[in-house]
């Protein structure tokens, strides 16, 4: 021993050489102890609560909206397919079940590889290290951060089991395109759950943790494909796949879904729900994994959206073509695809309205390319409007069937559709506009528009409560008051019409005289009984023509009162709210309806509305649906600025409005019956599918029936208001005349 000490004294450099590792080890221990003391607690892992988005569902469980920065579907490890687990470990951490957080053999392999291949560096982070970095640390490449990561991985391994670590990792890791965890990535990229993934799809997902941004299969399909091939090679090398299985997976085309840039079937409704839930639960609503079930019926909602879009497309088809949305300078060669991708990103498809870019044009044909790479050709008359267009023109096309396409354009008009259950007020469909991506304004609830003739039933209801009946005669002669000289929509005038005839034919002169008879104040107050805003209705005779302001939702509720025996329902949309574990946090107590009018008034007014849909301006509704239990009214304002159809059946009420956001004429030949009614009928075709004809039944008290007509019991023999706006005549003659009509 003395000899060794003498040697170190005589040769100090040897002593330093021997002591250096001990000093480094001691310093490393001190640094490690210091870092360990500062490591965070593991509550985020031991009590793992993954950020899960707010999800909005239809009544029948279909997803209609999702909100939150992270798209995640937590899947317990027991439900994650074993081939996916094995593939992930083979690629990311083959020694996962044997190491204690740090894989020293992996570090050695990476060190040797990096010495031999300095241009293709490898890392050696275990899954536990990746999880530590993902939850607690940044991605900065510093020695201090790497030391924290390694020690934190050891701490995680000491406190959590391997299965728990793997489960959290597979649900937490970012896999690009806002997808976190393999469950969300499978839905995002392939539109399917984990247990339906094929070998090639598993390989693609397993390759993403290496660099989820640069390997995003939507943005960089070739990079993702190359990475998939590497993964398949690795799986074959470790014996998880045979050569034949790997070859089959390589050869099978990948069907990666592009993220939907277009609106869903209920985006305006989903946004309404989002705003309400955030108001209740705060910003945590975006991360708690809340699930909100609405009252919407998915099929009915989808039908309503499609019906409105079709109506707006039809309106647009009658407008002149406005030219291309943009014209791009398209390069030749390999740069063409990149330029086209940029064009489609800037001008995404809007549902069935596809974006197309003009590639080639000659005298008789135009060659276009769509966002999915499909080439289409417009020929003859279909291509004629493009004669002055240039290569690179960005256009819109619609498929007209059998692979044929026609030139179109984005509708400038907007619209809304609302349907609800008259008995409960539960909203079954709510469409707030053509496309939420284009315009977030919810026309169903926020658009205050003139209802036009759709307002008239409320006036008729007010007169019925004073003793009128379907045969009450009213003057249809021209009416003037100062400078105001309204006219009938059809330009025709008769001496007198019954209430049934006048409403069926939507006669303005008759309705004006009804408001004159009962007084504008009473007419306005009566409309307020049906949920309309009294302050937004004019206090003069123009009220008769629907010159006030209403929303489509208000009109749907108002008409629902006729279907519901005079009881006005309150519309509601949210049925219940559940947390991430499926525990109900809140459940709706449906609001009780309030009395708008008596049951007998509702029934008698409905009989007038039945005449509208059987023989009047709304007869097309009965023809389209093949039903005789429909009640409704068209509405067209001056110069066709607003087009409406509002109506109901015993189990469903609804309103459709179409107009320009900045009010202007839809066209001199447009009307509520031509534009809004078909959309209402198409929606009701789905809402009433399988239901038998169910006409409204009269109340048991308060009404009497004579010769097929209904009367208030106390007014059955009173002909005092059998004639309105007409010269006084002998009562008996009046009764005979009314009966003849």
Residue pairs with C-beta under 8 A, 6 or more apart in sequence:
7 14
8 14
8 15
8 18
9 15
31 147
32 147
32 151
35 147
35 148
35 151
36 151
36 155
39 148
39 151
39 152
39 155
40 136
40 152
42 155
42 156
42 159
42 160
44 135
44 136
45 131
45 135
45 156
45 159
45 160
45 164
45 168
46 159
46 160
48 168
49 580
50 72
50 74
50 168
50 171
50 172
50 180
50 181
50 289
51 68
51 69
51 70
51 72
51 180
51 287
51 289
52 68
52 70
52 72
52 73
52 74
52 287
52 288
52 289
52 580
53 66
53 67
53 68
53 70
53 71
53 72
53 286
53 287
53 289
54 66
54 67
54 68
54 274
54 277
54 285
54 286
54 288
54 289
54 290
54 292
55 63
55 65
55 66
55 289
55 290
55 291
55 292
56 63
56 64
56 65
56 66
56 67
56 266
56 270
56 273
56 274
56 292
56 294
57 63
57 64
57 291
57 292
57 293
57 294
58 64
58 266
58 293
58 294
58 296
58 297
58 298
58 301
59 293
59 294
59 295
59 296
59 297
59 298
59 575
60 297
60 298
61 293
62 298
64 264
64 265
64 266
64 267
64 269
64 270
64 294
64 296
64 298
64 301
65 264
65 266
65 267
65 269
65 270
65 271
65 273
65 274
67 270
67 274
67 285
67 286
68 286
68 287
69 178
69 286
70 178
70 180
70 287
71 178
71 179
71 180
71 184
71 187
71 188
72 171
72 179
72 180
72 181
72 183
72 184
73 181
73 183
73 184
73 187
74 171
74 181
74 183
74 289
74 580
75 170
75 171
75 181
75 182
75 183
75 194
76 167
77 85
77 163
77 166
77 167
77 170
79 194
79 195
80 167
80 170
80 182
80 183
80 194
81 194
81 195
81 197
81 202
83 199
83 202
83 240
84 182
84 194
84 197
84 202
84 205
84 206
85 166
85 170
86 240
87 202
87 203
87 206
87 231
87 235
87 240
88 127
88 170
88 206
88 209
89 96
89 97
89 127
89 166
90 234
90 235
90 238
90 240
91 206
91 207
91 231
91 234
91 235
92 127
92 130
92 206
92 209
93 103
93 106
93 126
93 127
93 128
94 106
94 238
95 103
95 105
95 106
95 126
96 126
96 127
96 128
96 162
96 166
97 162
99 106
99 126
100 154
100 157
101 126
101 128
101 129
101 150
101 153
101 154
101 155
101 156
101 157
102 126
102 129
102 150
102 153
102 154
103 124
103 126
106 124
106 126
107 124
109 122
109 124
110 122
110 123
110 124
111 124
113 120
113 122
114 121
114 122
125 133
125 149
126 153
127 165
127 166
127 169
128 153
128 156
128 157
128 165
129 149
129 150
129 152
129 153
130 169
130 173
130 209
131 153
131 156
131 165
131 168
131 169
131 172
131 173
132 149
132 152
132 153
132 156
133 139
133 149
134 169
134 172
134 173
134 174
135 172
136 152
137 145
137 148
137 149
137 152
138 145
156 165
157 165
160 168
170 181
170 182
171 180
171 181
171 182
171 183
172 180
172 181
173 180
173 181
173 182
173 209
174 180
174 212
175 181
175 182
175 184
175 185
175 188
175 205
175 208
175 209
175 212
176 185
176 208
176 212
176 213
176 215
176 216
177 185
177 188
177 189
177 216
177 218
177 259
178 188
179 185
179 187
179 188
179 189
182 194
182 205
183 193
183 194
185 205
185 208
186 192
186 193
186 194
186 196
186 197
186 201
186 205
187 193
188 257
188 259
189 201
189 204
189 205
189 217
189 218
189 256
189 257
190 197
190 201
190 255
190 256
190 257
191 257
197 205
198 249
198 252
199 232
199 241
199 245
199 248
199 249
200 228
200 232
200 249
200 250
200 252
200 254
201 254
203 228
203 231
203 232
203 235
203 249
204 217
204 224
204 225
204 227
204 228
204 231
204 254
206 231
207 215
207 224
207 227
207 228
207 230
207 231
208 215
208 216
208 224
208 227
210 227
214 220
214 223
215 223
215 224
215 227
216 224
217 224
217 225
217 254
217 256
218 256
218 257
218 258
218 259
221 254
221 256
224 256
225 254
228 250
228 254
229 250
232 241
232 246
232 249
232 250
233 246
235 241
235 246
236 242
236 243
236 245
236 246
241 249
258 371
258 372
261 348
261 349
261 437
262 348
262 349
262 350
262 351
262 435
262 437
263 350
263 351
263 435
263 436
263 437
263 438
264 270
264 436
265 298
265 301
265 302
265 305
266 296
266 301
266 305
266 430
266 431
267 432
267 436
267 437
268 430
268 431
268 432
268 433
268 436
268 440
268 442
268 444
269 294
269 296
269 301
269 427
269 430
269 431
269 432
269 573
271 436
271 440
271 442
272 430
272 442
272 445
272 573
273 292
273 294
273 573
273 574
274 285
276 574
277 285
277 290
277 292
277 574
277 577
278 285
278 286
280 577
280 586
281 288
281 290
288 579
288 580
289 579
289 580
290 577
290 578
290 579
290 580
290 585
291 577
291 578
291 579
291 580
291 582
292 574
292 576
292 577
292 578
293 574
293 575
293 576
293 577
293 578
294 427
294 573
294 574
294 575
295 421
295 426
295 427
295 428
295 572
295 573
295 574
295 575
296 427
296 428
296 429
296 430
296 573
297 428
297 429
297 687
299 686
300 419
300 428
300 429
300 683
300 686
300 687
301 428
301 429
301 430
301 431
302 686
303 429
303 682
303 683
303 685
303 686
303 687
304 417
304 419
304 429
304 430
304 431
304 679
304 683
305 417
305 429
305 431
306 682
307 417
307 656
307 678
307 679
307 680
307 682
307 683
308 415
308 416
308 417
308 431
308 434
308 656
308 658
308 679
309 351
309 352
309 434
310 678
310 679
310 682
311 415
311 656
311 658
311 675
311 676
311 678
311 679
312 411
312 413
312 414
312 415
312 434
312 658
313 353
313 398
313 408
313 411
314 675
315 411
315 413
315 658
315 666
315 667
315 670
315 675
316 408
316 409
316 410
316 411
316 412
316 413
317 408
318 667
319 409
319 412
319 667
321 385
321 407
321 409
322 409
323 389
324 358
324 389
324 393
324 394
324 395
325 347
325 394
325 395
325 396
325 410
326 343
326 346
326 347
326 393
326 394
327 389
327 390
327 392
327 393
327 394
328 339
328 343
328 357
328 392
328 393
328 394
329 339
329 392
330 336
330 339
330 340
330 357
330 359
330 391
330 392
331 339
340 357
340 369
343 355
343 357
343 394
344 355
344 357
344 371
347 355
347 394
348 355
348 371
348 437
349 355
349 371
350 396
350 410
350 434
350 435
350 437
350 438
351 435
352 398
352 399
353 396
353 397
353 398
353 408
353 410
354 370
354 371
354 396
354 397
354 398
354 399
355 370
355 371
355 394
355 395
355 396
356 368
356 369
356 370
356 376
356 394
356 395
356 396
356 397
357 368
357 369
357 392
357 393
357 394
357 395
358 366
358 367
358 368
358 386
358 389
358 390
358 391
358 392
358 393
358 395
359 367
359 368
359 369
359 375
359 391
360 366
360 367
360 391
361 367
361 383
361 386
361 387
361 389
361 390
361 391
364 379
364 380
364 383
365 377
365 378
365 379
365 380
365 383
366 377
366 378
366 379
366 383
366 386
366 389
367 375
367 376
367 377
368 375
368 376
368 377
368 378
368 395
368 397
368 405
369 375
369 376
370 376
370 397
376 397
376 405
378 386
378 397
378 405
378 406
378 407
382 405
382 406
382 407
383 407
385 407
386 393
386 395
386 407
389 395
395 407
396 407
396 408
396 409
396 410
397 405
397 406
397 407
397 408
398 405
398 406
398 408
399 405
400 406
410 438
411 434
412 660
413 434
413 658
413 659
413 660
413 666
414 433
414 434
414 439
414 441
414 443
414 447
414 658
414 659
414 660
414 661
415 431
415 433
415 434
415 443
415 656
415 657
415 658
415 659
415 676
415 679
416 431
416 432
416 433
416 442
416 443
416 444
416 447
416 552
416 655
416 656
416 657
417 429
417 430
417 431
417 444
417 552
417 654
417 655
417 656
417 679
417 680
417 683
418 427
418 429
418 430
418 431
418 444
418 552
418 553
418 555
418 556
418 571
418 654
418 655
419 427
419 428
419 429
419 430
419 556
419 652
419 653
419 654
419 683
419 684
419 687
420 426
420 427
420 428
420 556
420 557
420 560
420 569
420 571
420 652
420 653
420 654
421 428
421 569
421 651
421 652
422 560
422 561
422 563
422 564
422 569
422 648
422 650
422 651
422 652
422 653
423 564
423 569
423 593
423 651
424 569
424 590
425 557
425 560
425 569
425 570
425 571
425 572
425 590
425 591
425 593
426 571
426 572
426 575
426 590
427 571
427 572
427 573
428 652
428 687
429 654
429 683
429 687
430 444
430 445
430 553
430 573
431 444
432 441
432 442
432 443
432 444
432 445
432 446
433 439
433 441
433 442
433 443
439 661
441 447
441 661
443 552
443 657
444 551
444 552
444 553
445 551
445 552
445 553
446 551
447 551
447 552
447 657
447 659
448 536
448 549
448 550
448 551
449 549
449 550
449 551
449 642
449 657
449 659
449 663
450 546
450 547
450 548
450 549
450 550
450 637
450 641
450 642
451 546
451 548
451 550
451 555
451 635
451 637
451 642
451 644
451 646
452 545
452 546
452 635
452 636
452 637
452 642
452 644
452 672
453 489
453 506
453 508
453 511
453 545
453 546
453 617
453 633
453 634
453 635
453 636
453 644
453 672
454 546
454 555
454 633
454 634
454 635
454 644
454 645
454 646
454 655
454 672
455 527
455 543
455 544
455 545
455 546
455 548
455 550
455 635
456 503
456 506
456 511
456 544
456 546
456 633
457 503
457 559
457 562
457 605
457 608
457 609
457 633
458 523
458 526
458 527
458 530
458 532
458 558
459 511
459 514
459 515
459 518
459 523
459 526
459 527
459 543
459 544
460 468
460 499
460 503
460 511
460 514
460 605
460 608
461 526
461 562
461 597
461 601
461 602
461 605
462 514
462 518
462 522
462 523
462 526
463 472
463 499
463 514
463 517
463 518
463 721
463 724
464 601
464 604
464 605
464 712
465 526
465 597
465 598
465 601
466 518
466 721
467 712
467 714
467 715
467 718
467 720
467 721
468 499
468 721
468 724
469 499
469 604
469 709
469 710
469 711
469 712
469 715
470 498
470 499
470 500
470 604
470 607
470 608
470 611
470 709
470 710
471 498
471 499
471 500
471 709
471 722
471 738
471 739
471 741
472 498
472 499
472 721
472 722
472 723
472 724
472 738
473 496
473 497
473 498
473 722
473 723
473 724
473 726
473 734
473 737
473 738
473 741
474 496
474 497
474 498
474 499
474 502
474 510
474 513
474 514
474 723
474 724
474 725
474 726
475 495
475 496
475 509
475 510
475 513
475 724
475 725
475 726
476 488
476 493
476 494
476 495
476 496
476 497
476 502
476 507
476 509
476 510
477 493
477 494
477 495
477 509
477 725
478 485
478 487
478 493
478 509
479 485
479 486
479 509
479 512
479 513
481 541
484 541
484 542
486 508
486 509
486 512
486 542
486 545
487 508
488 507
488 508
488 509
489 506
489 508
489 636
490 505
493 509
495 726
496 723
496 726
496 737
497 505
497 507
497 510
497 741
498 738
498 741
499 510
499 608
500 607
500 608
500 611
500 741
501 507
501 611
501 741
502 510
502 511
503 608
503 609
503 611
503 612
503 616
503 633
504 608
504 611
504 612
504 615
504 616
504 617
505 616
505 617
506 612
506 616
506 617
506 633
506 634
508 544
508 545
511 544
511 545
512 541
512 544
512 545
513 724
513 725
514 523
514 544
514 724
515 523
515 541
515 543
515 544
516 541
516 725
517 721
517 724
517 725
518 526
520 538
520 539
520 540
520 541
520 543
521 539
523 543
523 544
524 534
524 537
524 538
524 539
524 543
524 548
525 534
527 534
527 537
527 548
527 558
528 534
528 537
529 568
529 596
529 597
530 557
530 558
530 561
530 568
530 596
530 597
531 554
531 557
531 558
531 561
531 568
531 596
532 548
532 550
532 554
532 558
533 549
533 550
533 554
536 548
536 549
536 550
537 543
537 548
537 549
538 547
538 548
545 637
545 638
546 635
546 637
547 637
552 655
552 656
552 657
553 571
553 655
555 644
555 646
555 655
555 657
556 571
556 646
556 653
556 654
556 655
557 568
557 569
557 570
557 571
557 653
558 568
558 596
558 646
559 632
559 646
559 647
559 648
559 653
559 654
559 655
560 568
560 569
560 648
560 653
561 567
561 568
561 569
561 593
561 596
561 597
561 602
562 602
562 605
562 606
562 609
562 631
562 648
562 653
563 602
563 606
563 631
563 648
563 649
563 650
563 651
563 652
563 653
563 696
564 593
564 602
565 599
565 602
565 603
565 699
566 595
566 596
566 597
566 598
566 599
566 601
566 602
567 593
567 594
567 595
567 596
568 593
568 594
568 595
568 596
569 591
569 593
570 591
570 593
570 594
572 588
572 590
572 591
574 588
575 587
575 588
576 584
576 586
576 587
576 588
577 584
577 585
577 586
577 587
578 584
578 585
579 585
596 602
597 605
598 699
598 702
599 699
599 702
600 698
600 699
600 701
600 702
600 703
600 710
600 712
603 696
603 698
603 699
603 703
603 710
604 703
604 710
604 712
606 631
606 696
607 710
609 631
609 632
609 633
609 647
610 630
610 631
610 695
612 618
612 619
612 631
612 632
612 633
612 634
613 619
613 621
613 622
613 630
613 631
613 632
613 647
614 622
614 628
617 633
617 634
617 672
617 673
618 630
618 632
618 633
618 634
618 645
618 647
618 673
618 677
620 673
620 677
620 678
620 681
621 630
621 632
621 645
621 647
621 677
621 680
621 681
621 684
622 628
622 630
624 678
624 681
624 682
624 685
625 681
625 684
625 685
625 688
627 649
627 688
627 693
628 693
628 695
629 649
629 650
629 693
629 694
629 695
629 696
630 647
630 648
630 649
630 684
631 647
631 648
631 649
631 696
632 645
632 646
632 647
632 648
632 680
633 645
633 646
633 647
634 644
634 645
634 671
634 672
634 673
634 676
634 677
635 642
635 643
635 644
635 645
635 646
635 672
635 676
636 642
636 643
636 644
636 670
636 671
636 672
636 673
639 665
639 668
640 665
640 666
640 667
640 668
640 669
640 670
640 671
641 659
641 660
641 663
641 664
641 665
641 666
642 657
642 658
642 659
642 663
643 657
643 658
643 659
643 666
643 670
643 671
643 672
643 674
643 675
643 676
644 655
644 656
644 657
644 658
644 672
644 676
645 655
645 656
645 672
645 673
645 676
645 677
645 679
645 680
646 654
646 655
646 656
646 680
647 653
647 654
647 680
647 684
648 654
649 684
649 688
649 691
649 694
650 694
650 695
650 696
651 688
651 691
651 694
652 684
652 687
652 688
654 680
654 683
654 684
654 687
655 680
656 676
656 677
656 679
656 680
656 683
657 676
658 666
658 675
658 676
658 679
659 666
660 666
666 675
698 705
698 710
701 713
702 712
702 713
703 710
703 711
703 712
703 713
704 710
704 711
704 713
704 716
705 711
706 716
707 739
719 731
719 734
719 735
719 738
722 731
722 734
722 735
722 738
723 729
723 734
